[in-house]
């Protein structure tokens, strides 16, 4: 039986001291197995920001996992995980080597491999589903069919029951935007109907102002209704926390909220724990501190896990410099300016809201 870690309590000492050099294996690796996607979602920049699209080979994946010795793994990135032709080999190896691993997926091309997914010991599957009705879903997730994803989710739930498997836990990821904010309560009902007990609501971040034109009063009303439904159905979500954050300041349209919050992010950045626990590796092997870290130039690349020794990356000059700046409340990297950071308190809160998912 693999060791199941719900939180990182044993790392409290490390995070209290926050040394520049971390003398232990990587706690959590985020890795992108595919920069190719079968969809063209309205809010996703994949179609115009990802130029050199490819999938990671199983050989490269194995090399990275063996060198980092990551205890926990999340397969996530700019493309669709299950577009990788060797994904089942990747999942099986992760199941052998990691104490916990998950993936984010649009779950549209898994019809023939659902039982293989279950047998891989995948702990969590995070399904991106940004519409609770056919019209809304198909409009946002261009190239997908609502009936297909609903059938795939139902098949996964049925197969888990038939195979007497608790895993993978299923989570909905719902990116709230103008096109779908009126269905926040409806997605809770759909989750209940399908047997899904966890939902994370994420506020959209996009250069398309049309998708951010969400009115405050209507959004809050919908979220409160959805929150009551989660309690009624016994569904875990982050709605209460999100409601608190969105009501800190008064705003008319969501775009105004985003502009205001940019000035409030510096303090949160100084609480970020990612550079001591986690790293992100893209499909080419390029290493950055997290999957939100923006690469503007070569200086924003911390190394290449397929070419460099991992110890020279993890405790190299760039990671040490970032840790030093966070710890001593100094300059913020331009790549981190639009990020809230991720604190130990945030990790504990998420673990309480969404058991099994941290």
PASE-396620 format. One record per residue (C-alpha): residue number from 1; x, y, z. Coordinates in Angstrom, 2 decimals, always signed. Example, Ala and Ser with C-alpha at 12.3 -4.5 7.8 and 13.67 -1.06 7.14 Angstrom:
<nodes>
<1; <+12.30; -4.50; +7.80>> <2; <+13.67; -1.06; +7.14>> 
</nodes>
This chain:
<nodes>
<1; <+0.00; +0.00; +0.00>> <2; <+1.48; +3.30; -1.07>> <3; <+2.00; +5.99; +1.56>> <4; <-0.89; +8.42; +1.29>> <5; <+0.04; +11.99; +2.18>> <6; <-2.85; +14.39; +2.73>> <7; <-0.74; +17.41; +3.64>> <8; <+2.89; +18.36; +4.17>> <9; <+3.06; +18.50; +8.00>> <10; <+6.48; +16.86; +8.12>> <11; <+7.82; +19.72; +6.01>> <12; <+6.79; +22.40; +8.50>> <13; <+10.35; +22.70; +9.81>> <14; <+11.73; +23.14; +6.30>> <15; <+9.17; +25.81; +5.47>> <16; <+9.79; +27.63; +8.73>> <17; <+13.55; +27.83; +8.09>> <18; <+13.27; +28.22; +4.32>> <19; <+16.94; +27.49; +3.55>> <20; <+18.46; +28.50; +0.24>> <21; <+19.62; +24.92; -0.35>> <22; <+17.03; +22.14; -0.02>> <23; <+18.74; +18.86; +0.83>> <24; <+15.88; +16.48; +0.11>> <25; <+14.09; +15.09; -2.94>> <26; <+11.49; +17.15; -4.72>> <27; <+8.22; +16.97; -2.84>> <28; <+5.88; +17.76; -5.72>> <29; <+6.60; +17.76; -9.44>> <30; <+4.26; +19.29; -11.99>> <31; <+5.06; +17.91; -15.41>> <32; <+3.58; +18.50; -18.85>> <33; <+3.27; +15.26; -20.87>> <34; <+1.76; +16.98; -23.91>> <35; <+1.69; +20.46; -25.42>> <36; <-0.75; +19.21; -28.04>> <37; <-4.48; +19.54; -27.46>> <38; <-7.51; +18.26; -29.32>> <39; <-9.58; +21.32; -28.35>> <40; <-9.43; +25.06; -28.89>> <41; <-11.05; +26.50; -25.77>> <42; <-12.07; +30.15; -25.78>> <43; <-10.07; +31.19; -22.71>> <44; <-6.99; +29.04; -23.35>> <45; <-3.84; +30.57; -24.90>> <46; <-2.53; +27.21; -26.17>> <47; <-3.44; +27.87; -29.80>> <48; <-1.37; +31.03; -30.10>> <49; <+1.34; +30.81; -27.40>> <50; <+2.52; +27.21; -27.85>> <51; <+4.40; +27.00; -31.11>> <52; <+6.55; +23.86; -30.89>> <53; <+3.90; +21.30; -29.96>> <54; <+4.93; +17.76; -29.00>> <55; <+4.34; +14.94; -26.55>> <56; <+6.88; +13.65; -24.03>> <57; <+8.23; +10.16; -24.61>> <58; <+7.96; +7.57; -21.88>> <59; <+11.77; +7.34; -21.86>> <60; <+12.10; +11.06; -21.13>> <61; <+9.36; +10.90; -18.51>> <62; <+11.05; +7.99; -16.74>> <63; <+14.39; +9.82; -16.80>> <64; <+12.87; +12.93; -15.24>> <65; <+10.94; +11.08; -12.54>> <66; <+13.98; +8.97; -11.64>> <67; <+16.29; +12.00; -11.40>> <68; <+13.94; +14.25; -9.41>> <69; <+12.73; +11.41; -7.15>> <70; <+9.49; +13.38; -6.80>> <71; <+7.18; +12.00; -4.14>> <72; <+4.05; +13.54; -5.60>> <73; <+3.29; +14.19; -9.25>> <74; <+0.75; +16.25; -11.16>> <75; <+0.49; +15.83; -14.92>> <76; <-0.61; +19.24; -16.15>> <77; <+0.38; +21.79; -18.74>> <78; <-0.43; +23.47; -22.00>> <79; <-1.96; +20.47; -23.77>> <80; <-4.19; +17.45; -23.20>> <81; <-2.63; +14.72; -21.06>> <82; <-4.35; +11.83; -22.82>> <83; <-3.23; +13.02; -26.26>> <84; <+0.15; +11.48; -25.36>> <85; <+0.28; +8.05; -27.08>> <86; <+2.35; +6.59; -24.22>> <87; <+0.20; +7.98; -21.43>> <88; <-0.78; +4.62; -19.94>> <89; <+2.91; +3.64; -19.59>> <90; <+3.50; +7.02; -17.97>> <91; <+0.61; +6.54; -15.54>> <92; <+1.70; +3.01; -14.63>> <93; <+5.26; +4.11; -13.89>> <94; <+4.05; +7.06; -11.82>> <95; <+1.85; +4.66; -9.88>> <96; <+4.93; +2.59; -9.01>> <97; <+7.24; +5.47; -8.08>> <98; <+5.08; +8.21; -6.52>> <99; <+3.18; +8.22; -3.24>> <100; <+0.42; +10.27; -4.93>> <101; <-0.23; +11.47; -8.45>> <102; <-2.93; +13.24; -10.40>> <103; <-3.70; +14.64; -13.81>> <104; <-5.72; +17.46; -15.32>> <105; <-7.61; +16.58; -18.49>> <106; <-10.53; +17.56; -20.71>> <107; <-11.47; +13.84; -20.54>> <108; <-12.83; +13.74; -24.09>> <109; <-10.57; +11.07; -25.63>> <110; <-10.47; +8.39; -22.95>> <111; <-13.33; +6.13; -24.01>> <112; <-11.16; +3.07; -24.73>> <113; <-8.73; +3.35; -21.81>> <114; <-10.90; +4.04; -18.76>> <115; <-10.15; +0.69; -17.12>> <116; <-6.42; +1.17; -17.84>> <117; <-6.61; +4.51; -16.05>> <118; <-8.14; +2.86; -12.99>> <119; <-5.57; +0.03; -12.97>> <120; <-2.71; +2.57; -13.08>> <121; <-3.47; +3.64; -9.46>> <122; <-4.03; +7.25; -10.54>> <123; <-5.14; +9.03; -7.37>> <124; <-6.98; +12.03; -8.79>> <125; <-8.39; +12.98; -12.17>> <126; <-9.21; +16.69; -12.46>> <127; <-11.69; +17.12; -15.29>> <128; <-11.94; +20.54; -16.92>> <129; <-15.62; +21.09; -17.60>> <130; <-16.64; +24.70; -18.08>> <131; <-20.29; +24.31; -18.91>> <132; <-23.22; +22.49; -17.36>> <133; <-25.32; +22.44; -20.51>> <134; <-24.60; +21.33; -24.05>> <135; <-24.83; +24.82; -25.55>> <136; <-22.50; +26.48; -23.05>> <137; <-19.96; +23.66; -22.90>> <138; <-19.68; +23.29; -26.68>> <139; <-19.34; +27.05; -27.13>> <140; <-16.46; +27.33; -24.63>> <141; <-14.69; +24.02; -25.28>> <142; <-14.54; +24.27; -29.03>> <143; <-13.99; +20.90; -30.67>> <144; <-15.61; +18.91; -27.85>> <145; <-19.08; +17.44; -27.43>> <146; <-20.92; +17.73; -24.12>> <147; <-22.53; +14.31; -24.48>> <148; <-19.10; +12.70; -24.93>> <149; <-17.61; +14.05; -21.72>> <150; <-20.75; +13.24; -19.73>> <151; <-20.69; +9.67; -21.06>> <152; <-16.96; +9.34; -20.26>> <153; <-17.46; +10.54; -16.68>> <154; <-20.40; +8.18; -16.20>> <155; <-18.29; +5.31; -17.59>> <156; <-15.46; +6.11; -15.17>> <157; <-17.83; +6.15; -12.20>> <158; <-19.40; +2.87; -13.34>> <159; <-16.01; +1.20; -13.89>> <160; <-14.77; +2.28; -10.45>> <161; <-17.84; +0.69; -8.88>> <162; <-17.52; -2.49; -10.94>> <163; <-13.81; -2.85; -10.17>> <164; <-14.30; -1.95; -6.49>> <165; <-11.82; +0.90; -6.80>> <166; <-11.90; +4.04; -4.68>> <167; <-9.45; +5.75; -7.05>> <168; <-9.18; +7.87; -9.00>> <169; <-11.04; +10.53; -7.06>> <170; <-12.84; +12.75; -9.54>> <171; <-12.74; +16.52; -9.39>> <172; <-14.39; +19.06; -11.65>> <173; <-12.40; +22.16; -12.59>> <174; <-14.78; +24.94; -13.60>> <175; <-13.26; +28.14; -14.99>> <176; <-15.80; +30.87; -14.27>> <177; <-16.18; +33.33; -17.15>> <178; <-18.85; +35.46; -18.75>> <179; <-20.18; +32.61; -20.88>> <180; <-20.82; +30.26; -17.96>> <181; <-21.18; +32.16; -14.69>> <182; <-24.97; +31.67; -14.82>> <183; <-24.43; +27.89; -14.65>> <184; <-22.35; +27.79; -11.46>> <185; <-25.25; +26.26; -9.56>> <186; <-26.17; +23.96; -12.46>> <187; <-22.67; +22.43; -12.56>> <188; <-23.11; +21.44; -8.90>> <189; <-26.33; +19.65; -9.82>> <190; <-24.60; +17.91; -12.74>> <191; <-21.75; +16.78; -10.48>> <192; <-24.27; +15.33; -8.06>> <193; <-26.11; +13.52; -10.86>> <194; <-22.84; +11.99; -12.10>> <195; <-21.53; +11.03; -8.66>> <196; <-18.72; +13.62; -8.57>> <197; <-18.08; +14.96; -5.07>> <198; <-15.42; +17.64; -5.59>> <199; <-15.47; +20.89; -7.59>> <200; <-12.89; +23.67; -7.82>> <201; <-14.11; +26.97; -9.22>> <202; <-11.37; +29.03; -10.85>> <203; <-11.84; +32.64; -11.92>> <204; <-10.81; +33.19; -15.54>> <205; <-7.51; +34.88; -16.38>> <206; <-7.40; +35.90; -20.02>> <207; <-6.57; +38.76; -22.35>> <208; <-10.10; +38.50; -23.77>> <209; <-11.97; +41.21; -21.87>> <210; <-15.31; +39.89; -23.11>> <211; <-14.89; +36.76; -20.99>> <212; <-14.06; +38.85; -17.90>> <213; <-17.13; +41.07; -18.16>> <214; <-18.85; +39.23; -15.28>> <215; <-21.24; +41.39; -13.19>> <216; <-20.59; +41.35; -9.45>> <217; <-24.09; +41.05; -8.02>> <218; <-25.20; +38.24; -10.32>> <219; <-21.97; +36.30; -9.77>> <220; <-22.19; +36.48; -5.98>> <221; <-25.86; +35.47; -6.04>> <222; <-25.09; +32.45; -8.22>> <223; <-22.12; +31.44; -6.06>> <224; <-24.17; +31.61; -2.86>> <225; <-26.87; +29.43; -4.41>> <226; <-24.25; +26.96; -5.63>> <227; <-22.63; +26.90; -2.20>> <228; <-25.92; +25.93; -0.60>> <229; <-26.30; +23.14; -3.14>> <230; <-22.83; +21.76; -2.34>> <231; <-23.87; +21.50; +1.31>> <232; <-27.15; +19.85; +0.36>> <233; <-25.46; +17.26; -1.87>> <234; <-22.34; +16.73; +0.26>> <235; <-20.00; +18.07; -2.42>> <236; <-16.63; +19.50; -1.43>> <237; <-15.73; +22.83; -3.10>> <238; <-13.76; +26.04; -2.64>> <239; <-16.84; +28.26; -3.03>> <240; <-16.86; +29.63; +0.52>> <241; <-13.22; +30.67; +0.26>> <242; <-13.77; +32.16; -3.18>> <243; <-16.79; +34.11; -1.98>> <244; <-14.72; +35.64; +0.82>> <245; <-11.98; +36.67; -1.61>> <246; <-14.38; +38.17; -4.15>> <247; <-16.19; +40.22; -1.50>> <248; <-13.07; +41.82; -0.01>> <249; <-13.43; +44.82; -2.28>> <250; <-16.37; +46.27; -4.16>> <251; <-16.30; +45.99; -7.93>> <252; <-18.77; +46.19; -10.79>> <253; <-17.20; +43.94; -13.40>> <254; <-14.70; +41.16; -12.76>> <255; <-12.01; +42.88; -14.86>> <256; <-12.03; +45.75; -12.33>> <257; <-11.47; +43.27; -9.51>> <258; <-8.43; +41.80; -11.29>> <259; <-6.85; +45.21; -11.84>> <260; <-7.37; +46.15; -8.19>> <261; <-5.99; +42.89; -6.85>> <262; <-2.72; +43.27; -8.77>> <263; <-1.65; +45.82; -6.16>> <264; <-2.41; +43.37; -3.33>> <265; <-0.30; +40.45; -4.53>> <266; <+3.11; +41.43; -3.23>> <267; <+2.46; +40.31; +0.34>> <268; <+1.08; +36.98; -0.87>> <269; <+4.14; +36.46; -3.05>> <270; <+6.41; +36.65; -0.01>> <271; <+4.49; +33.72; +1.52>> <272; <+4.96; +31.47; -1.52>> <273; <+6.30; +28.01; -0.64>> <274; <+6.63; +26.55; -4.13>> <275; <+10.41; +27.15; -4.54>> <276; <+11.04; +24.89; -1.52>> <277; <+8.65; +22.09; -2.47>> <278; <+7.82; +22.10; -6.12>> <279; <+8.94; +22.62; -9.69>> <280; <+7.37; +22.53; -13.12>> <281; <+8.90; +20.77; -16.13>> <282; <+7.46; +21.28; -19.58>> <283; <+7.32; +18.83; -22.46>> <284; <+10.80; +19.89; -23.63>> <285; <+12.36; +19.39; -20.18>> <286; <+12.53; +23.11; -19.35>> <287; <+12.33; +23.76; -15.60>> <288; <+10.54; +26.67; -13.90>> <289; <+9.39; +27.09; -10.28>> <290; <+5.70; +26.47; -11.05>> <291; <+3.25; +26.01; -13.90>> <292; <+2.14; +29.66; -13.64>> <293; <+5.68; +30.99; -14.02>> <294; <+5.86; +32.97; -17.24>> <295; <+8.89; +32.53; -19.49>> <296; <+9.74; +35.85; -21.12>> <297; <+13.36; +35.02; -22.00>> <298; <+16.15; +32.50; -21.37>> <299; <+16.76; +33.96; -17.91>> <300; <+13.34; +32.67; -16.85>> <301; <+14.41; +29.08; -17.57>> <302; <+15.98; +27.40; -14.55>> <303; <+17.57; +24.55; -16.49>> <304; <+16.63; +21.49; -18.52>> <305; <+15.85; +18.24; -16.72>> <306; <+16.74; +16.20; -19.82>> <307; <+20.18; +17.79; -20.18>> <308; <+21.31; +19.01; -16.75>> <309; <+21.82; +17.24; -13.43>> <310; <+18.74; +17.74; -11.25>> <311; <+20.76; +18.71; -8.18>> <312; <+22.40; +21.48; -10.18>> <313; <+18.97; +22.83; -11.12>> <314; <+17.11; +22.39; -7.82>> <315; <+19.86; +24.05; -5.79>> <316; <+21.30; +26.13; -8.61>> <317; <+21.83; +29.88; -8.55>> <318; <+18.38; +30.73; -9.94>> <319; <+16.38; +28.70; -7.42>> <320; <+18.56; +30.01; -4.58>> <321; <+18.09; +33.59; -5.77>> <322; <+14.30; +33.20; -5.90>> <323; <+14.22; +31.63; -2.42>> <324; <+16.44; +34.41; -1.07>> <325; <+14.21; +37.14; -2.50>> <326; <+11.03; +35.60; -1.12>> <327; <+12.54; +34.94; +2.29>> <328; <+14.02; +38.43; +2.58>> <329; <+11.08; +40.23; +0.96>> <330; <+13.14; +41.63; -1.90>> <331; <+12.52; +42.01; -5.64>> <332; <+9.71; +40.05; -7.24>> <333; <+10.48; +38.31; -10.49>> <334; <+8.53; +39.76; -13.45>> <335; <+7.25; +36.22; -14.04>> <336; <+5.59; +36.25; -10.61>> <337; <+3.90; +39.64; -10.77>> <338; <+0.50; +38.25; -11.81>> <339; <+0.53; +35.40; -9.29>> <340; <-0.90; +35.24; -5.78>> <341; <+1.75; +32.80; -4.63>> <342; <+0.87; +29.72; -2.62>> <343; <+1.36; +29.76; +1.14>> <344; <+1.36; +27.00; +3.74>> <345; <-1.93; +28.39; +5.03>> <346; <-3.39; +28.06; +1.53>> <347; <-2.28; +24.45; +1.37>> <348; <-3.94; +23.61; +4.69>> <349; <-7.16; +25.38; +3.70>> <350; <-7.35; +23.50; +0.41>> <351; <-6.72; +20.19; +2.15>> <352; <-9.65; +20.88; +4.46>> <353; <-11.94; +21.97; +1.63>> <354; <-10.94; +19.21; -0.78>> <355; <-9.79; +16.02; +0.97>> <356; <-7.43; +13.83; -1.10>> <357; <-6.61; +16.67; -3.50>> <358; <-3.58; +18.54; -2.14>> 
</nodes>
